[in-house]
Amino acid sequence: MSNNSYRVGIVGATGAVGQELIALLQAHAFPLAELRPLASARSAGKSIEFGGKKITVQEARPDAFAGLNVCFFAAGGSVTKALAPEAVKRGCLVIDKSSAFRMDPDVPLVVPEINPDALRRHKGIIASPNCSTAVALMALFPLHQAFGLKRVVFSTYQSVSGTGADAILELEQQTQAHAAGHPLTREVYPHQIFQNLIPHIDSFGADGYTGEETKMCIESRKILGLMDLKVSATCIRVPVVRAHSVSINAEFARPVTVEAARQAIAAFPGAELIDEPARNAYPTPLAYSRQEKCGVGRIRLDTALDNGLALWVSGDNLWKGAALNAIQTAEKIIAMGLPLKA
């Protein structure tokens, strides 16, 4: 193995995010000496295609991590909690998309464009944020740099792919049933998603907020390093297949202007400014599906907040919200000259 190539595993390789990881590793020409796809016992023995070759999927078990430099975890929190420490014991760095370790004080929660220095403090596990948090912060962080963030209100418009393949199928089946005049059935969501909005993502807490809403609040504070930031969120599932959108109302410590905000967004590597209302130019989830940057537009002065801005952002929840952020994290570790291992 070359000093500049790495043995890489993917836990959950046959799932939606795992498949995106495989495609992005190839698109980014990530320096691979080996790709080791891992999944549940049910999926072991299947094959995935990479670089024109078929690779057999192995069962994700402790001994499967031997010899790996890094493993991307694209499975649920229970899988990560069980297997991530085993991977670290074997010298394998874990980059995880689940919520299992995000708020652990010993685990960096990283968006590479925002807080890369946190990577220097990892102890074998690095967490990626919730998909809506990642997308929202691509718009909010450059504005925080410019004006100093004081408080923020998020309203999300989250695609069904955030729930998984079964949810995509349910939306498709309901759409087809409606067109054919047949009854609409549902199993994934508590209400019909076709032609509907569901203000319910994750379970409800005692305070009336859902888990998704709470994640956006606490994760934003940790990533931005603003532990006292005032944050509120309302998260909504919408009948869109892919890419999340977020409406943001933010108050800042310093005076704001729309032009300065646009300049800050345009200069930020994770965002693309699309803000020409007269030409109907603004981000949409369809336009930002399978795009590496998040689109930001509808920037205007907020009429209810002092030093406030209102804006809109769309970004791919399977890319920047999951697979892409993980790969960018590994690439940033390499670029910083840090060892890509536990």
For each residue, the residues with C-beta under 8 A, 3 or more apart:
1: 5 6 7 33 34
2: 5 31 33
3:
4: 31
5: 1 2 31 32 33
6: 1 30 31 32 33 69 70 340
7: 1 32 33 34 36 67 68 69 70
8: 25 30 32 34 35 36 68 69 70 71 72
9: 35 36 37 38 64 65 68 70 71 72 87 92
10: 13 18 21 22 35 36 37 38 71 72 74
11: 18 38 39 60 71 72 73 74 75 79 80 83
12: 15 17 18 38 39 60 73 74 75 79
13: 10 18 19 21 22 37 38 39 43 48 57 74
14: 18 19 37 39 43 46 48 57
15: 12 18 19 39 74 75 164 165
16: 19 20 161 164 165 318
17: 12 20 21 74 97 318 322 323
18: 10 11 12 13 14 15 21 22 37 39 72 74
19: 13 14 15 16 22 23 48
20: 16 17 23 24 318 319 322 323 324
21: 10 13 17 18 24 25 72 74 323 326 327
22: 10 13 18 19 25 26 35 37 48 50
23: 19 20 26 27
24: 20 21 27 28 319 323 324 327
25: 8 21 22 28 30 32 35 50 327
26: 22 23 29 30 50 51
27: 23 24
28: 24 25 327 331
29: 26
30: 6 8 25 26 327 330 331
31: 2 4 5 6 334
32: 5 6 7 8 25 35
33: 1 2 5 6 7
34: 1 7 8 68
35: 8 9 10 22 25 32 50 55
36: 7 8 9 10 55 58 64 68
37: 9 10 13 14 18 22 48 55 56 57 58
38: 9 10 11 12 13 57 58 59 60 64 71
39: 11 12 13 14 15 18 42 43 44 46 57 58 59 60
40: 43 44 59 60
41: 44 59
42: 39
43: 13 14 39 40 46 57
44: 39 40 41 57 58 59
45: 56 57
46: 14 39 43 56 57
47: 54 55 56 57
48: 13 14 19 22 37 54 55 57
49: 52 53 54 55
50: 22 25 26 35 53 55
51: 26
52: 49
53: 49 50
54: 47 48 49
55: 35 36 37 47 48 49 50
56: 37 45 46 47
57: 13 14 37 38 39 43 44 45 46 47 48
58: 36 37 38 39 44 64
59: 38 39 40 41 44 64
60: 11 12 38 39 40 64 75 79 83
61: 64 83
62: 65 83 86 87 89 90
63: 66
64: 9 36 38 58 59 60 61
65: 9 62 68 71 83 86 87 90 92
66: 63 90
67: 7 90
68: 7 8 9 34 36 65 71 87 90 91 92
69: 6 7 8 92 93 340 341
70: 6 7 8 9 92 93 94 95 330 340 341
71: 8 9 10 11 38 65 68 87 92 93 94 95
72: 8 9 10 11 18 21 95 96 97 323 326 327 330
73: 11 12 79 80 83 84 94 95 96 97 98
74: 10 11 12 13 15 17 18 21 97 322 323 326
75: 11 12 15 60 79 80 98
76: 79 80 98
77: 80 81 98 99 100
78: 81 82 100
79: 11 12 60 73 75 76 82 83 98
80: 11 73 75 76 77 83 84 94 96 98 100 101
81: 77 78 84 85 100 101
82: 78 79 86
83: 11 60 61 62 65 73 79 80 86 87
84: 73 80 81 87 88 94 96 100 101 125
85: 81 88 89
86: 62 65 82 83 89 90
87: 9 62 65 68 71 83 84 90 92 94 124 342
88: 84 85 91 92 93 94 123 124 125 342
89: 62 85 86
90: 62 65 66 67 68 86 87 342
91: 68 88 341 342
92: 9 65 68 69 70 71 87 88 124 341 342
93: 69 70 71 88 122 124 125 126 333 340 341 342
94: 70 71 73 80 84 87 88 124 125 126 342
95: 70 71 72 73 126 128 326 329 330
96: 72 73 80 84 100 101 125 126 127 128
97: 17 72 73 74 128 322 323 325 326
98: 73 75 76 77 79 80 101
99: 77 102 130 215
100: 77 78 80 81 84 96 127
101: 80 81 84 96 98 104 107 125 127
102: 99 107 109 127 129 130 215 219 222
103: 109 218 219 222
104: 101 107 125 127
105:
106: 123
107: 101 102 104 122 123 125 126 127
108: 115 118 119 121 122 126 127
109: 102 103 115 118 127 128 129 219 222 223
110: 114 115 116 118 119 126 127 128 223 325 329
111: 114 115 128 129 134 137 138 141 223 270 325
112: 116 119 325 328 329 331 332
113: 116 138 141 268 269 270 328
114: 110 111 137 141 223 224
115: 108 109 110 111 118 223 224 225
116: 110 112 113 119 332 336
117: 120
118: 108 109 110 115 121 122
119: 108 110 112 116 122 126 329 332 333 336 338
120: 117 336 338
121: 108 118
122: 93 107 108 118 119 125 126
123: 88 106 107 342
124: 87 88 92 93 94 342
125: 84 88 93 94 96 101 104 107 122
126: 93 94 95 96 107 108 110 119 122 329
127: 96 100 101 102 104 107 108 109 110
128: 95 96 97 109 110 111 134 322 325 326 329
129: 102 109 111 133 134 137 215 219 223 325
130: 99 102 133 134 212 215 216 219 321
131: 134 135 158 162 244 317 318 320 321 322
132: 135 136 154 156 158 162 212 216 235 244 246 317 321
133: 129 130 136 137 215 216 219 220 223
134: 111 128 129 130 131 137 138 315 320 321 322 325
135: 131 132 138 139 244 245 246 294 313 314 315 317 320 321
136: 132 133 139 140 154 156 216 220 246 248 313
137: 111 114 129 133 134 140 141 220 223 224
138: 111 113 134 135 141 268 270 271 293 294 296 313 315 320
139: 135 136 142 143 246 248 265 271 294 296 311 313
140: 136 137 143 144 149 152 220 248 250
141: 111 113 114 137 138 144 145 224 268 270
142: 139 145 146 264 265 267 268 271
143: 139 140 146 147 149 250 252 256 261 264 265 309 311
144: 140 141 147 148 149 224 226 252
145: 141 142 264
146: 142 143 256 260 261 264
147: 143 144 252 253 254 255 256 260 261 307
148: 144 252 253 254
149: 140 143 144 152 224 226 229 250 251 252 253
150: 229 230 250 251 252 253 307
151: 229 230 231 250 251 305
152: 140 149 220 229 230 231 232 248 249 250 251
153: 231 232 233 248 249 250
154: 132 136 216 231 232 233 234 235 246 247 248
155: 233 234 236 246 247
156: 132 136 201 212 216 233 234 235 236 244 245 246 247
157: 236 238 240 244 245 246 247 285
158: 131 132 162 201 212 235 236 237 238 244 317
159: 162 238 240 241 242 243 244 285 317
160: 163 167 168 170 171 193 237 238 239 240 241
161: 16 164 167 168 241 242 317 318
162: 131 132 158 159 167 201 237 244 317 321
163: 160 166 167 188 189 237
164: 15 16 161 167 168
165: 15 16 168 169
166: 163 169 170 187 188
167: 160 161 162 163 164 170 171 188 189 193
168: 160 161 164 165 171 172 241
169: 165 166 172 173
170: 160 166 167 173 174 186 187 188 189 193
171: 160 167 168 174 175 193 194 239 241
172: 168 169 175 176
173: 169 170 176 177 185
174: 170 171 177 178 184 185 186 192 193 194
175: 171 172 178 179 194
176: 172 173 179 180
177: 173 174 180 182 183 184 185
178: 174 175 181 182 184 194 195
179: 175 176
180: 176 177
181: 178
182: 177 178
183: 177
184: 174 177 178 192 194
185: 173 174 177
186: 170 174 189 190 191 192 193
187: 166 170
188: 163 166 167 170 193
189: 163 167 170 186 192 193 198 237
190: 186 198 200
191: 186 196 198
192: 174 184 186 189 195 196
193: 160 167 170 171 174 186 188 189 196 198 237 239
194: 171 174 175 178 184 239
195: 178 192 239
196: 191 192 193 239
197: 236 237 238 239
198: 189 190 191 193 201 236 237
199: 234 235 236 237
200: 190 204 210 237
201: 156 158 162 198 210 211 212 213 235 236 237
202: 210 211 212 213 215 235
203: 210 211
204: 200 208 209 210
205: 208 209 210 211 214
206:
207:
208: 204 205
209: 204 205 213 214 233
210: 200 201 202 203 204 205 213 214 235
211: 201 202 203 205 214 215
212: 130 132 156 158 201 202 215 216 233 235
213: 201 202 209 210 216 217 232 233 234 235
214: 205 209 210 211 217 218 233
215: 99 102 129 130 133 202 211 212 218 219
216: 130 132 133 136 154 156 212 213 219 220 231 233 235
217: 213 214 220 221 231 232 233
218: 103 214 215 221 222
219: 102 103 109 129 130 133 215 216 222 223
220: 133 136 137 140 152 216 217 223 224 226 229 231
221: 217 218 224 226 227 228 229 231
222: 102 103 109 218 219 225 227
223: 109 110 111 114 115 129 133 137 219 220
224: 114 115 137 141 144 149 220 221 229
225: 115 222
226: 144 149 220 221 229
227: 221 222
228: 221
229: 149 150 151 152 220 221 224 226
230: 150 151 152
231: 151 152 153 154 216 217 220 221
232: 152 153 154 213 217
233: 153 154 155 156 209 212 213 214 216 217
234: 154 155 156 199 213
235: 132 154 156 158 199 201 202 210 212 213 216
236: 155 156 157 158 197 198 199 201
237: 158 160 162 163 189 193 197 198 199 200 201
238: 157 158 159 160 197
239: 160 171 193 194 195 196 197
240: 157 159 160 243 285 286
241: 159 160 161 168 171 289
242: 159 161 285 289 290 316 317 318
243: 159 240 285 286 288 289 314 315 316 317
244: 131 132 135 156 157 158 159 162 285 314 315 316 317 321
245: 135 156 157 283 284 285 312 313 314 315
246: 132 135 136 139 154 155 156 157 312 313 314
247: 154 155 156 157 310 311 312
248: 136 139 140 152 153 154 309 310 311 312 313
249: 152 153 302 304 305 308 309 310
250: 140 143 149 150 151 152 153 302 305 308 309 311
251: 149 150 151 152 302 305 306 307 308
252: 143 144 147 148 149 150 256 307 308 309
253: 147 148 149 150 307
254: 147 148 307
255: 147 307
256: 143 146 147 252 260 261 301 307 308 309
257: 260 261
258: 261 262 299 300 301 309
259: 262 263
260: 146 147 256 257 263 264
261: 143 146 147 256 257 258 264 265 299 309 311
262: 258 259 265 266 273 275 299
263: 259 260 266 267
264: 142 143 145 146 260 261 267 268
265: 139 142 143 261 262 268 271 273 275 296 299
266: 262 263 271 273
267: 142 263 264
268: 113 138 141 142 264 265 271
269: 113 293
270: 111 113 138 141 293 294 320
271: 138 139 142 265 266 268 293 294 295 296 313
272: 283 291 293 294 295 296
273: 262 265 266 296 297
274: 281 282 283 287 295 296 297
275: 262 265 281 282 296 297 298 299
276: 279 281 282 297
277: 280 281 282 297 298
278:
279: 276
280: 277
281: 274 275 276 277 297
282: 274 275 276 277 295 297 298 312
283: 245 272 274 287 288 294 295 296 297 312 313 314
284: 245 287 288 295 314
285: 157 159 240 242 243 244 245 288 289 314
286: 240 243 289
287: 274 283 284 291 295 314
288: 243 283 284 285 291 293 294 295 314 315 316
289: 241 242 243 285 286 316
290: 242 316 319
291: 272 287 288 294 295 315 316 319
292: 319 320 324
293: 138 269 270 271 272 288 315 320
294: 135 138 139 270 271 272 283 288 291 313 314 315 316 320
295: 271 272 274 282 283 284 287 288 291 313 314 315
296: 138 139 265 271 272 273 274 275 283 299 311 312 313
297: 273 274 275 276 277 281 282 283 311 312 313
298: 275 277 282 310 311 312
299: 258 261 262 265 275 296 309 310 311
300: 258 309 310 311
301: 256 258 308 309 310
302: 249 250 251 305 308 309 310
303: 308
304: 249 308
305: 151 249 250 251 302 308
306: 251
307: 147 150 251 252 253 254 255 256
308: 249 250 251 252 256 301 302 303 304 305
309: 143 248 249 250 252 256 258 261 299 300 301 302
310: 247 248 249 298 299 300 301 302
311: 139 143 247 248 250 261 296 297 298 299 300
312: 245 246 247 248 282 283 296 297 298
313: 135 136 138 139 245 246 248 271 283 294 295 296 297
314: 135 243 244 245 246 283 284 285 287 288 294 295
315: 134 135 138 243 244 245 288 291 293 294 295 319 320 321
316: 242 243 244 288 289 290 291 294 319 320 321 324
317: 131 132 135 158 159 161 162 242 243 244 320 321 322
318: 16 17 20 131 161 242 321 322 323
319: 20 24 290 291 292 315 316 322 323 324 325
320: 131 134 135 138 270 292 293 294 315 316 317 324 325
321: 130 131 132 134 135 162 244 315 316 317 318 325
322: 17 20 74 97 128 131 134 317 318 319 325 326
323: 17 20 21 24 72 74 97 318 319 326 327
324: 20 24 292 316 319 320 327 328
325: 97 110 111 112 128 129 134 319 320 321 322 328 329
326: 21 72 74 95 97 128 322 323 329 330
327: 21 24 25 28 30 72 323 324 330 331
328: 112 113 324 325 331 332
329: 95 110 112 119 126 128 325 326 332 333
330: 30 70 72 95 326 327 333 334 340
331: 28 30 112 327 328 334 335
332: 112 116 119 328 329 335 336
333: 93 119 329 330 336 338 339 340
334: 31 330 331 337 338 340
335: 331 332
336: 116 119 120 332 333
337: 334
338: 119 120 333 334
339: 333
340: 6 69 70 93 330 333 334
341: 69 70 91 92 93
342: 87 88 90 91 92 93 94 123 124
